[in-house]
Amino acid sequence: MHPLLNIAVRAARSAGDVIVRHLDRLDAVKVEDKGAHDMVSEVDRQAEARIIGVIRAAYPAHAILAEESGRHSGTDFEWVVDPLDGTRNYLRGLPHFAVSIAVRRRGRVEQGVVFDPVRQEMFAASRGSGASLDNRRIRVATGNGLRDAMIATGMPVSRPADLDVQTAESHALCREGAILRRSGSAALDLAYVAAGRLDGFWEWGLRPWDIAAGILLVREAGGIVAGRGGADDALDTGDVVAANPRILRAMLAQLHRRGRSGPQVSPALAPEDRSAG
């Protein structure tokens, strides 16, 4: 295992310990609103502090971009941290949330982990070395089209204009035979695409800490991640479509047809031709 990935795994497990320890007393967890349909708990902050502590002990000069504490300046290496993706699920006792940690150098994601502390599942990837679940190699699903494909998404309830667009996109995919799921954790959705549990995922307006690790997982598992119009800009724009090449093309065709913008759908590149991030 790459040294950076080893530290990411260690940091994710440490944060997971904090998260699980509070599960039996969620009624006492302090929660604050960060904005419309967005919240942060003291558990998010404690888990993030654990992650940063592990990173700083190993790489004190590295930069960090963390959801709750923002940007910490440093070297060309930057850790992108979501200490608890799926906070709303967590606070309701719904056991579907994750820790997401990625390492990028000069904008390119090199290492990534998504850790489910309830199931104790560690999804991990190093650029050019493949993706794994608990040290077992994983690959994206092999489906050919949208019929019976299980596609996950997240609805932008805090952005009414996008909500109407995404509702139309959902209808378009369903008319092609897709089966939709909304789990509440983009990081786990992307990890599940990488593991073949889901056939695809799309969502607009995500943040780097939501998707950096998951994008690398999908690409290293043989999948494609593109932006809204098919370009290789998902991490920059936060607009994400992920699947195997055939399903991704079919998704983009429907999303383009129903979306509010009119970019031409770009041909999907082969997985090995796309750099993560």
Backbone as CSV, one residue per row, in Angstrom:
resi,resn,N_x,N_y,N_z,CA_x,CA_y,CA_z,C_x,C_y,C_z
1,MET,0.833,-1.193,0.000,0.000,0.000,0.000,0.876,1.254,0.000
2,HIS,0.506,2.223,-0.815,1.262,3.468,-0.875,1.249,4.159,0.502
3,PRO,2.362,4.766,0.916,2.411,5.419,2.234,1.309,6.452,2.445
4,LEU,0.997,7.257,1.419,-0.071,8.240,1.551,-1.422,7.560,1.753
5,LEU,-1.646,6.474,1.026,-2.905,5.751,1.175,-2.996,5.106,2.552
6,ASN,-1.892,4.624,3.048,-1.868,4.028,4.378,-2.293,5.038,5.442
7,ILE,-1.821,6.278,5.316,-2.208,7.319,6.270,-3.677,7.687,6.090
8,ALA,-4.140,7.719,4.848,-5.553,8.009,4.615,-6.445,6.946,5.249
9,VAL,-6.064,5.690,5.117,-6.817,4.603,5.746,-6.812,4.754,7.264
10,ARG,-5.651,5.043,7.815,-5.543,5.212,9.268,-6.407,6.376,9.749
11,ALA,-6.381,7.486,9.019,-7.175,8.651,9.400,-8.668,8.352,9.301
12,ALA,-9.083,7.646,8.250,-10.495,7.313,8.086,-10.989,6.401,9.206
13,ARG,-10.176,5.437,9.588,-10.582,4.539,10.679,-10.668,5.303,12.009
14,SER,-9.753,6.233,12.219,-9.785,7.019,13.447,-11.058,7.865,13.509
15,ALA,-11.413,8.501,12.390,-12.652,9.269,12.346,-13.863,8.361,12.531
16,GLY,-13.809,7.173,11.922,-14.903,6.227,12.065,-15.145,5.823,13.508
17,ASP,-14.094,5.712,14.278,-14.243,5.396,15.702,-15.055,6.468,16.416
18,VAL,-14.758,7.734,16.104,-15.505,8.844,16.709,-16.977,8.768,16.314
19,ILE,-17.223,8.542,15.046,-18.585,8.527,14.524,-19.412,7.411,15.169
20,VAL,-18.860,6.216,15.206,-19.599,5.069,15.743,-19.818,5.208,17.241
21,ARG,-18.856,5.792,17.936,-18.967,5.940,19.389,-20.182,6.773,19.800
22,HIS,-20.615,7.677,18.946,-21.754,8.537,19.271,-23.093,7.978,18.800
23,LEU,-23.088,6.848,18.117,-24.319,6.337,17.523,-25.404,6.018,18.541
24,ASP,-25.012,5.599,19.730,-26.015,5.214,20.724,-26.480,6.385,21.585
25,ARG,-26.036,7.600,21.261,-26.493,8.784,22.001,-26.652,9.978,21.068
26,LEU,-27.300,9.737,19.945,-27.469,10.788,18.951,-28.354,11.921,19.453
27,ASP,-29.246,11.611,20.398,-30.126,12.662,20.913,-29.356,13.742,21.671
28,ALA,-28.119,13.438,22.080,-27.317,14.413,22.823,-26.311,15.142,21.936
29,VAL,-26.264,14.796,20.665,-25.296,15.415,19.757,-25.757,16.831,19.397
30,LYS,-24.867,17.799,19.516,-25.174,19.189,19.176,-25.108,19.371,17.663
31,VAL,-26.101,20.072,17.131,-26.228,20.261,15.690,-26.435,21.739,15.388
32,GLU,-25.809,22.202,14.295,-25.992,23.575,13.834,-26.395,23.570,12.368
33,ASP,-27.209,24.557,11.972,-27.556,24.736,10.567,-26.456,25.526,9.882
34,LYS,-25.992,25.018,8.711,-25.002,25.745,7.911,-25.659,26.505,6.771
35,GLY,-26.908,26.207,6.508,-27.624,26.829,5.403,-28.844,25.994,5.088
36,ALA,-29.494,26.334,3.986,-30.708,25.611,3.607,-30.407,24.130,3.412
37,HIS,-31.093,23.290,4.174,-30.972,21.834,4.066,-29.533,21.364,4.279
38,ASP,-28.768,22.096,5.075,-27.385,21.714,5.348,-27.126,21.887,6.828
39,MET,-26.440,20.919,7.412,-26.186,20.979,8.845,-24.831,20.387,9.165
40,VAL,-24.337,20.726,10.343,-23.084,20.173,10.839,-23.287,19.801,12.301
41,SER,-22.708,18.698,12.706,-22.813,18.267,14.096,-21.439,18.319,14.752
42,GLU,-21.456,18.226,16.087,-20.180,18.176,16.790,-19.399,16.922,16.412
43,VAL,-20.089,15.878,15.959,-19.407,14.659,15.535,-18.619,14.918,14.252
44,ASP,-19.216,15.662,13.304,-18.475,16.040,12.089,-17.160,16.715,12.468
45,ARG,-17.247,17.668,13.382,-16.055,18.446,13.745,-15.032,17.598,14.492
46,GLN,-15.497,16.727,15.380,-14.561,15.867,16.102,-13.886,14.875,15.162
47,ALA,-14.657,14.318,14.235,-14.086,13.371,13.270,-13.076,14.076,12.379
48,GLU,-13.387,15.290,11.959,-12.446,16.034,11.126,-11.161,16.344,11.885
49,ALA,-11.286,16.701,13.149,-10.091,16.970,13.959,-9.214,15.730,14.078
50,ARG,-9.826,14.566,14.200,-9.064,13.314,14.249,-8.292,13.099,12.948
51,ILE,-8.987,13.315,11.829,-8.346,13.121,10.526,-7.162,14.072,10.369
52,ILE,-7.376,15.322,10.664,-6.303,16.306,10.521,-5.139,15.973,11.441
53,GLY,-5.428,15.496,12.635,-4.367,15.106,13.559,-3.496,13.989,13.005
54,VAL,-4.129,12.986,12.392,-3.368,11.877,11.809,-2.526,12.374,10.632
55,ILE,-3.120,13.212,9.797,-2.381,13.749,8.645,-1.198,14.584,9.105
56,ARG,-1.440,15.476,10.054,-0.378,16.372,10.526,0.764,15.604,11.187
57,ALA,0.442,14.510,11.868,1.497,13.715,12.503,2.425,13.087,11.471
58,ALA,1.876,12.739,10.310,2.671,12.077,9.274,3.245,13.056,8.256
59,TYR,2.458,14.065,7.913,2.859,15.015,6.861,2.520,16.441,7.306
60,PRO,3.299,16.997,8.215,2.954,18.300,8.789,2.938,19.451,7.796
61,ALA,3.607,19.317,6.668,3.684,20.429,5.714,2.618,20.358,4.621
62,HIS,1.853,19.269,4.565,0.876,19.127,3.496,-0.314,20.071,3.684
63,ALA,-0.903,20.495,2.578,-2.114,21.309,2.611,-3.330,20.416,2.873
64,ILE,-4.386,21.016,3.395,-5.625,20.282,3.682,-6.806,21.152,3.263
65,LEU,-7.773,20.559,2.590,-9.059,21.187,2.307,-10.120,20.328,2.971
66,ALA,-10.704,20.847,4.052,-11.651,20.067,4.838,-13.016,20.754,4.851
67,GLU,-14.074,19.959,4.856,-15.419,20.524,4.749,-15.726,21.518,5.862
68,GLU,-15.379,21.183,7.090,-15.790,22.022,8.212,-14.801,23.130,8.545
69,SER,-13.522,22.882,8.426,-12.528,23.882,8.837,-11.891,24.621,7.668
70,GLY,-12.240,24.260,6.440,-11.767,24.999,5.289,-10.378,24.601,4.839
71,ARG,-9.683,25.568,4.250,-8.382,25.309,3.636,-7.245,25.612,4.594
72,HIS,-6.309,24.660,4.693,-5.087,24.820,5.459,-3.940,24.810,4.454
73,SER,-3.182,25.878,4.381,-2.149,25.997,3.354,-1.005,25.023,3.601
74,GLY,-0.265,24.721,2.530,0.861,23.806,2.651,1.528,23.574,1.313
75,THR,2.066,22.396,1.121,2.838,22.040,-0.072,1.925,21.724,-1.253
76,ASP,2.507,21.149,-2.306,1.739,20.745,-3.479,0.782,19.596,-3.181
77,PHE,1.018,18.869,-2.106,0.107,17.788,-1.719,-1.039,18.374,-0.901
78,GLU,-2.268,18.059,-1.315,-3.443,18.555,-0.605,-4.377,17.393,-0.272
79,TRP,-4.772,17.316,0.994,-5.717,16.312,1.454,-7.119,16.922,1.399
80,VAL,-8.046,16.211,0.783,-9.422,16.687,0.615,-10.317,15.813,1.490
81,VAL,-10.928,16.425,2.495,-11.510,15.660,3.603,-12.989,15.967,3.803
82,ASP,-13.802,14.937,3.791,-15.181,15.012,4.286,-15.271,14.048,5.463
83,PRO,-15.347,14.563,6.688,-15.301,13.680,7.855,-16.555,12.826,8.039
84,LEU,-17.687,13.299,7.489,-18.934,12.550,7.641,-19.863,12.925,6.493
85,ASP,-19.801,12.152,5.424,-20.667,12.388,4.276,-21.962,11.622,4.498
86,GLY,-23.044,12.367,4.658,-24.331,11.772,5.017,-24.711,12.132,6.440
87,THR,-24.431,13.367,6.835,-24.706,13.800,8.220,-26.175,13.653,8.575
88,ARG,-27.056,14.012,7.656,-28.491,13.918,7.958,-28.896,12.463,8.203
89,ASN,-28.404,11.528,7.397,-28.657,10.109,7.653,-28.170,9.727,9.043
90,TYR,-26.944,10.138,9.344,-26.328,9.791,10.623,-27.168,10.267,11.803
91,LEU,-27.616,11.507,11.747,-28.352,12.085,12.874,-29.729,11.466,13.056
92,ARG,-30.239,10.824,12.022,-31.516,10.106,12.139,-31.312,8.641,12.472
93,GLY,-30.054,8.214,12.610,-29.780,6.816,12.910,-29.884,5.912,11.696
94,LEU,-29.903,6.499,10.497,-29.931,5.709,9.268,-28.496,5.314,8.935
95,PRO,-28.155,4.031,8.954,-26.750,3.612,8.883,-26.171,3.623,7.476
96,HIS,-26.181,4.807,6.853,-25.621,4.947,5.511,-24.905,6.290,5.431
97,PHE,-23.626,6.285,5.733,-22.791,7.483,5.748,-21.345,7.012,5.673
98,ALA,-20.434,7.952,5.440,-19.053,7.526,5.216,-18.080,8.646,5.512
99,VAL,-16.827,8.251,5.687,-15.689,9.159,5.737,-15.041,9.140,4.358
100,SER,-14.734,10.306,3.820,-14.104,10.387,2.500,-12.826,11.215,2.593
101,ILE,-11.715,10.637,2.141,-10.415,11.313,2.184,-9.691,11.065,0.859
102,ALA,-9.230,12.140,0.246,-8.439,12.021,-0.988,-7.162,12.828,-0.834
103,VAL,-6.158,12.471,-1.605,-4.907,13.223,-1.662,-4.667,13.607,-3.114
104,ARG,-4.523,14.885,-3.349,-4.207,15.306,-4.708,-2.912,16.123,-4.724
105,ARG,-2.208,16.029,-5.833,-0.971,16.777,-6.029,-1.107,17.619,-7.282
106,ARG,-0.998,18.927,-7.101,-1.155,19.860,-8.212,-2.466,19.623,-8.949
107,GLY,-3.514,19.374,-8.176,-4.850,19.233,-8.730,-5.242,17.849,-9.176
108,ARG,-4.302,16.912,-9.248,-4.616,15.558,-9.702,-4.723,14.620,-8.511
109,VAL,-5.855,13.916,-8.406,-6.073,13.017,-7.274,-5.201,11.781,-7.432
110,GLU,-4.411,11.495,-6.401,-3.461,10.373,-6.424,-3.906,9.210,-5.542
111,GLN,-4.579,9.509,-4.431,-5.001,8.480,-3.473,-6.415,8.812,-3.003
112,GLY,-7.173,7.785,-2.647,-8.511,8.046,-2.130,-9.056,6.883,-1.324
113,VAL,-9.787,7.211,-0.271,-10.490,6.200,0.510,-11.897,6.692,0.841
114,VAL,-12.829,5.774,0.834,-14.181,5.997,1.354,-14.426,4.881,2.353
115,PHE,-14.719,5.255,3.594,-14.835,4.272,4.679,-16.227,4.326,5.278
116,ASP,-16.894,3.181,5.288,-18.199,3.022,5.937,-17.941,2.460,7.330
117,PRO,-18.075,3.293,8.373,-17.716,2.819,9.714,-18.722,1.859,10.331
118,VAL,-19.930,1.793,9.810,-20.920,0.845,10.324,-20.632,-0.551,9.782
119,ARG,-20.466,-0.655,8.492,-20.171,-1.959,7.871,-18.682,-2.291,7.927
120,GLN,-17.877,-1.330,8.351,-16.424,-1.497,8.405,-15.869,-1.857,7.030
121,GLU,-16.371,-1.184,6.006,-15.913,-1.397,4.640,-14.996,-0.264,4.222
122,MET,-13.802,-0.612,3.763,-12.820,0.374,3.334,-12.612,0.259,1.825
123,PHE,-13.118,1.248,1.096,-12.882,1.360,-0.336,-11.633,2.211,-0.523
124,ALA,-10.681,1.749,-1.314,-9.405,2.462,-1.442,-8.890,2.371,-2.877
125,ALA,-8.156,3.410,-3.281,-7.582,3.422,-4.626,-6.325,4.278,-4.652
126,SER,-5.347,3.845,-5.458,-4.169,4.629,-5.793,-4.155,4.795,-7.306
127,ARG,-3.842,5.976,-7.784,-3.857,6.225,-9.217,-2.906,5.271,-9.936
128,GLY,-3.452,4.562,-10.910,-2.671,3.621,-11.697,-2.534,2.244,-11.092
129,SER,-3.094,2.035,-9.901,-2.929,0.741,-9.217,-4.240,0.023,-8.953
130,GLY,-5.357,0.552,-9.438,-6.632,-0.113,-9.245,-7.325,0.297,-7.956
131,ALA,-8.534,-0.238,-7.776,-9.364,0.059,-6.612,-9.692,-1.229,-5.876
132,SER,-9.915,-1.098,-4.571,-10.171,-2.287,-3.765,-11.231,-2.015,-2.705
133,LEU,-11.840,-3.079,-2.236,-12.720,-3.071,-1.077,-12.166,-4.083,-0.094
134,ASP,-11.693,-3.579,1.033,-11.070,-4.441,2.044,-9.998,-5.334,1.413
135,ASN,-9.157,-4.693,0.600,-7.995,-5.335,-0.038,-8.357,-6.331,-1.131
136,ARG,-9.621,-6.364,-1.557,-10.031,-7.209,-2.683,-10.323,-6.304,-3.880
137,ARG,-9.786,-6.631,-5.028,-9.932,-5.811,-6.221,-11.400,-5.666,-6.597
138,ILE,-11.816,-4.477,-6.983,-13.199,-4.240,-7.400,-13.223,-3.671,-8.808
139,ARG,-14.368,-3.914,-9.514,-14.570,-3.407,-10.864,-16.000,-2.891,-10.994
140,VAL,-16.185,-1.942,-11.891,-17.524,-1.437,-12.145,-18.372,-2.527,-12.783
141,ALA,-19.690,-2.352,-12.726,-20.615,-3.309,-13.321,-20.454,-3.336,-14.839
142,THR,-20.909,-4.404,-15.454,-20.663,-4.626,-16.885,-21.905,-4.421,-17.749
143,GLY,-22.909,-3.727,-17.227,-24.140,-3.537,-17.994,-23.926,-2.782,-19.292
144,ASN,-24.880,-2.960,-20.224,-24.762,-2.366,-21.559,-25.667,-1.166,-21.794
145,GLY,-26.670,-0.976,-20.956,-27.611,0.114,-21.202,-28.404,0.458,-19.960
146,LEU,-29.406,1.300,-20.115,-30.150,1.810,-18.973,-31.244,0.873,-18.474
147,ARG,-31.717,-0.034,-19.310,-32.798,-0.921,-18.858,-32.316,-1.778,-17.696
148,ASP,-33.024,-1.665,-16.564,-32.725,-2.379,-15.324,-31.412,-1.939,-14.669
149,ALA,-30.797,-0.877,-15.168,-29.598,-0.346,-14.518,-29.995,0.391,-13.248
150,MET,-29.289,0.139,-12.176,-29.565,0.808,-10.903,-28.691,2.059,-10.812
151,ILE,-29.334,3.223,-10.834,-28.654,4.512,-10.892,-28.970,5.301,-9.635
152,ALA,-27.949,5.837,-8.996,-28.143,6.646,-7.792,-28.001,8.125,-8.105
153,THR,-28.620,8.945,-7.290,-28.522,10.387,-7.434,-28.757,11.048,-6.090
154,GLY,-28.584,12.354,-6.069,-28.938,13.160,-4.913,-29.737,14.340,-5.416
155,MET,-30.870,14.624,-4.815,-31.729,15.701,-5.297,-31.312,17.030,-4.675
156,PRO,-31.161,18.075,-5.491,-30.688,19.373,-4.994,-31.814,20.179,-4.348
157,VAL,-32.276,19.726,-3.193,-33.440,20.355,-2.564,-33.173,21.794,-2.143
158,SER,-31.908,22.173,-1.978,-31.585,23.552,-1.590,-31.489,24.480,-2.799
159,ARG,-31.625,23.927,-4.029,-31.535,24.736,-5.241,-32.763,24.440,-6.099
160,PRO,-33.872,25.182,-5.890,-35.136,24.876,-6.577,-35.017,24.814,-8.094
161,ALA,-34.205,25.693,-8.705,-34.086,25.679,-10.171,-33.506,24.360,-10.652
162,ASP,-32.476,23.864,-9.958,-31.878,22.586,-10.331,-32.815,21.419,-10.042
163,LEU,-33.666,21.585,-9.044,-34.570,20.495,-8.672,-35.523,20.165,-9.813
164,ASP,-36.045,21.182,-10.472,-36.946,20.940,-11.596,-36.227,20.220,-12.730
165,VAL,-34.996,20.645,-13.008,-34.208,20.007,-14.061,-33.944,18.548,-13.724
166,GLN,-33.523,18.301,-12.483,-33.158,16.936,-12.119,-34.382,16.029,-12.051
167,THR,-35.528,16.589,-11.707,-36.755,15.796,-11.735,-37.060,15.335,-13.156
168,ALA,-36.898,16.240,-14.128,-37.107,15.871,-15.526,-36.083,14.833,-15.975
169,GLU,-34.838,14.983,-15.534,-33.797,14.012,-15.882,-34.117,12.641,-15.291
170,SER,-34.611,12.626,-14.062,-34.975,11.360,-13.422,-36.072,10.659,-14.211
171,HIS,-37.072,11.424,-14.640,-38.154,10.839,-15.433,-37.611,10.253,-16.736
172,ALA,-36.685,10.980,-17.367,-36.125,10.506,-18.638,-35.397,9.183,-18.450
173,LEU,-34.603,9.069,-17.399,-33.875,7.826,-17.147,-34.831,6.686,-16.821
174,CYS,-35.853,6.977,-16.035,-36.821,5.931,-15.683,-37.576,5.433,-16.918
175,ARG,-37.883,6.343,-17.842,-38.574,5.924,-19.062,-37.715,5.004,-19.912
176,GLU,-36.404,5.084,-19.734,-35.494,4.182,-20.450,-35.290,2.869,-19.690
177,GLY,-35.968,2.724,-18.540,-35.905,1.471,-17.792,-34.965,1.467,-16.615
178,ALA,-34.355,2.609,-16.295,-33.438,2.662,-15.156,-34.201,2.595,-13.837
179,ILE,-33.533,2.084,-12.819,-34.065,2.005,-11.459,-33.282,3.006,-10.619
180,LEU,-33.970,3.989,-10.021,-33.286,5.071,-9.316,-33.232,4.829,-7.815
181,ARG,-32.146,5.296,-7.215,-31.942,5.245,-5.767,-31.391,6.590,-5.297
182,ARG,-31.806,7.014,-4.101,-31.252,8.216,-3.491,-30.853,7.865,-2.069
183,SER,-29.540,7.788,-1.810,-29.059,7.270,-0.532,-28.704,8.346,0.479
184,GLY,-28.324,9.543,0.010,-27.922,10.599,0.937,-26.434,10.682,1.177
185,SER,-25.626,9.933,0.421,-24.172,10.001,0.559,-23.533,9.820,-0.811
186,ALA,-23.077,10.921,-1.406,-22.441,10.850,-2.730,-21.170,10.023,-2.683
187,ALA,-20.415,10.130,-1.590,-19.164,9.375,-1.478,-19.431,7.874,-1.548
188,LEU,-20.440,7.402,-0.817,-20.756,5.974,-0.854,-21.361,5.581,-2.197
189,ASP,-22.163,6.451,-2.798,-22.715,6.139,-4.109,-21.596,5.881,-5.116
190,LEU,-20.589,6.750,-5.136,-19.473,6.571,-6.060,-18.681,5.303,-5.730
191,ALA,-18.478,5.034,-4.445,-17.791,3.803,-4.051,-18.578,2.573,-4.510
192,TYR,-19.898,2.655,-4.430,-20.737,1.536,-4.855,-20.713,1.361,-6.372
193,VAL,-20.596,2.445,-7.122,-20.408,2.320,-8.566,-19.091,1.596,-8.843
194,ALA,-18.039,1.996,-8.127,-16.736,1.348,-8.308,-16.799,-0.149,-8.015
195,ALA,-17.596,-0.534,-7.025,-17.691,-1.939,-6.616,-18.717,-2.726,-7.412
196,GLY,-19.423,-2.083,-8.342,-20.422,-2.779,-9.131,-21.756,-2.960,-8.437
197,ARG,-21.929,-2.359,-7.269,-23.212,-2.463,-6.568,-24.264,-1.565,-7.219
198,LEU,-23.816,-0.440,-7.744,-24.646,0.448,-8.552,-24.073,0.485,-9.961
199,ASP,-24.956,0.714,-10.938,-24.494,0.824,-12.322,-24.051,2.232,-12.672
200,GLY,-24.581,3.220,-11.977,-24.219,4.589,-12.302,-24.647,5.555,-11.216
201,PHE,-24.174,6.793,-11.353,-24.487,7.862,-10.406,-24.418,9.186,-11.134
202,TRP,-25.346,10.091,-10.802,-25.207,11.472,-11.272,-25.769,12.427,-10.217
203,GLU,-25.148,13.590,-10.149,-25.622,14.659,-9.268,-24.899,15.943,-9.666
204,TRP,-25.598,17.066,-9.479,-25.019,18.365,-9.851,-24.695,19.185,-8.597
205,GLY,-23.657,20.013,-8.695,-23.359,21.005,-7.659,-22.716,20.448,-6.409
206,LEU,-21.940,19.379,-6.530,-21.265,18.806,-5.372,-19.956,19.544,-5.093
207,ARG,-19.397,19.310,-3.911,-18.153,19.954,-3.521,-16.990,18.971,-3.622
208,PRO,-15.753,19.467,-3.701,-14.609,18.558,-3.885,-14.526,17.458,-2.839
209,TRP,-14.829,17.786,-1.581,-14.712,16.760,-0.530,-15.788,15.682,-0.659
210,ASP,-16.896,15.986,-1.350,-17.934,14.973,-1.566,-17.484,13.900,-2.556
211,ILE,-16.634,14.274,-3.522,-16.454,13.435,-4.707,-15.009,13.067,-5.050
212,ALA,-14.017,13.740,-4.458,-12.630,13.522,-4.900,-12.214,12.060,-4.782
213,ALA,-12.421,11.461,-3.622,-12.042,10.064,-3.434,-12.888,9.139,-4.299
214,GLY,-14.186,9.409,-4.377,-15.078,8.558,-5.159,-14.766,8.572,-6.638
215,ILE,-14.383,9.732,-7.172,-14.007,9.812,-8.586,-12.825,8.895,-8.875
216,LEU,-11.815,8.941,-8.011,-10.656,8.075,-8.213,-11.050,6.604,-8.126
217,LEU,-11.890,6.247,-7.171,-12.337,4.862,-7.040,-12.991,4.358,-8.324
218,VAL,-13.905,5.154,-8.870,-14.609,4.724,-10.088,-13.632,4.553,-11.242
219,ARG,-12.751,5.523,-11.431,-11.819,5.445,-12.554,-10.853,4.275,-12.414
220,GLU,-10.383,4.040,-11.203,-9.455,2.929,-11.008,-10.159,1.579,-11.066
221,ALA,-11.486,1.581,-10.950,-12.256,0.338,-11.078,-12.725,0.112,-12.510
222,GLY,-12.231,0.923,-13.446,-12.561,0.726,-14.844,-13.715,1.550,-15.359
223,GLY,-14.206,2.494,-14.553,-15.320,3.326,-14.978,-14.879,4.671,-15.514
224,ILE,-15.877,5.473,-15.890,-15.663,6.823,-16.407,-16.389,7.799,-15.491
225,VAL,-15.787,8.933,-15.242,-16.452,10.031,-14.545,-16.358,11.258,-15.433
226,ALA,-17.505,11.869,-15.723,-17.556,13.049,-16.578,-18.409,14.122,-15.924
227,GLY,-18.359,15.320,-16.501,-19.206,16.416,-16.057,-20.535,16.409,-16.782
228,ARG,-21.289,17.480,-16.610,-22.652,17.574,-17.137,-22.721,17.353,-18.649
229,GLY,-21.745,17.884,-19.396,-21.772,17.752,-20.839,-20.857,16.686,-21.387
230,GLY,-20.266,15.872,-20.510,-19.385,14.807,-20.945,-17.917,15.151,-20.882
231,ALA,-17.574,16.378,-20.497,-16.169,16.776,-20.407,-15.537,16.236,-19.128
232,ASP,-14.204,16.248,-19.105,-13.458,15.745,-17.944,-13.277,16.872,-16.930
233,ASP,-14.390,17.351,-16.369,-14.330,18.507,-15.480,-15.163,18.330,-14.215
234,ALA,-15.473,17.076,-13.866,-16.378,16.819,-12.744,-15.856,17.383,-11.431
235,LEU,-14.564,17.207,-11.150,-14.033,17.680,-9.873,-14.007,19.196,-9.809
236,ASP,-13.830,19.847,-10.951,-13.804,21.310,-10.982,-15.196,21.916,-10.882
237,THR,-16.173,21.303,-11.541,-17.514,21.889,-11.587,-18.441,21.350,-10.502
238,GLY,-18.150,20.165,-9.994,-19.048,19.526,-9.037,-20.231,18.829,-9.685
239,ASP,-20.290,18.843,-11.025,-21.343,18.136,-11.762,-20.790,16.780,-12.186
240,VAL,-21.416,15.697,-11.723,-20.803,14.375,-11.821,-21.744,13.370,-12.465
241,VAL,-21.224,12.639,-13.456,-21.889,11.462,-14.007,-20.848,10.347,-14.014
242,ALA,-21.177,9.190,-13.435,-20.206,8.103,-13.288,-20.855,6.773,-13.622
243,ALA,-20.143,5.953,-14.393,-20.639,4.627,-14.781,-19.565,3.948,-15.619
244,ASN,-19.882,2.755,-16.111,-18.992,2.165,-17.117,-19.190,2.932,-18.433
245,PRO,-18.297,2.796,-19.406,-18.385,3.631,-20.608,-19.722,3.548,-21.339
246,ARG,-20.303,2.351,-21.474,-21.543,2.210,-22.232,-22.722,2.861,-21.509
247,ILE,-22.831,2.602,-20.209,-23.941,3.192,-19.454,-23.761,4.697,-19.336
248,LEU,-22.526,5.154,-19.188,-22.291,6.590,-19.088,-22.757,7.311,-20.354
249,ARG,-22.466,6.762,-21.519,-22.924,7.394,-22.758,-24.450,7.467,-22.803
250,ALA,-25.105,6.382,-22.374,-26.563,6.366,-22.378,-27.125,7.372,-21.375
251,MET,-26.493,7.493,-20.208,-26.936,8.475,-19.214,-26.768,9.896,-19.744
252,LEU,-25.596,10.178,-20.310,-25.336,11.528,-20.814,-26.334,11.922,-21.893
253,ALA,-26.701,10.980,-22.741,-27.659,11.288,-23.795,-28.992,11.736,-23.213
254,GLN,-29.467,11.052,-22.176,-30.740,11.418,-21.554,-30.616,12.697,-20.730
255,LEU,-29.523,12.846,-20.004,-29.350,14.027,-19.163,-29.198,15.275,-20.026
256,HIS,-28.476,15.147,-21.136,-28.322,16.262,-22.075,-29.667,16.656,-22.666
257,ARG,-30.477,15.663,-22.993,-31.765,15.934,-23.625,-32.696,16.681,-22.694
258,ARG,-32.610,16.378,-21.391,-33.547,16.962,-20.434,-32.961,18.114,-19.624
259,GLY,-31.628,18.333,-19.732,-30.981,19.349,-18.906,-31.292,20.754,-19.351
260,ARG,-30.953,21.731,-18.507,-31.250,23.129,-18.801,-30.220,23.731,-19.743
261,SER,-28.984,23.138,-19.782,-27.934,23.691,-20.617,-27.796,22.858,-21.875
262,GLY,-27.052,23.355,-22.852,-27.006,22.678,-24.134,-25.640,22.297,-24.624
263,PRO,-24.705,21.823,-23.775,-23.416,21.400,-24.301,-23.557,20.128,-25.120
264,GLN,-22.723,19.977,-26.107,-22.719,18.740,-26.879,-22.075,17.635,-26.059
265,VAL,-22.658,16.463,-26.104,-22.140,15.338,-25.340,-20.828,14.877,-25.958
266,SER,-19.766,14.901,-25.182,-18.459,14.494,-25.672,-18.334,12.984,-25.652
267,PRO,-17.595,12.399,-26.572,-17.354,10.955,-26.495,-16.600,10.633,-25.219
268,ALA,-17.016,9.583,-24.518,-16.319,9.197,-23.287,-14.948,8.637,-23.632
269,LEU,-13.958,9.088,-22.900,-12.617,8.557,-23.099,-12.507,7.200,-22.428
270,ALA,-11.543,6.412,-22.847,-11.272,5.144,-22.166,-10.781,5.440,-20.773
271,PRO,-11.084,4.574,-19.774,-10.684,4.830,-18.400,-9.214,5.156,-18.253
272,GLU,-8.351,4.458,-18.982,-6.917,4.678,-18.793,-6.461,6.008,-19.367
273,ASP,-7.347,6.676,-20.181,-6.973,7.955,-20.775,-7.376,9.135,-19.896
274,ARG,-8.059,8.866,-18.799,-8.521,9.954,-17.942,-7.702,9.969,-16.661
275,SER,-7.096,11.087,-16.378,-6.404,11.239,-15.097,-7.407,11.612,-14.041
276,ALA,-7.228,11.105,-12.812,-8.175,11.390,-11.736,-7.997,12.815,-11.280
277,GLY,-9.058,13.578,-11.301,-9.026,14.948,-10.850,-8.601,15.891,-11.919
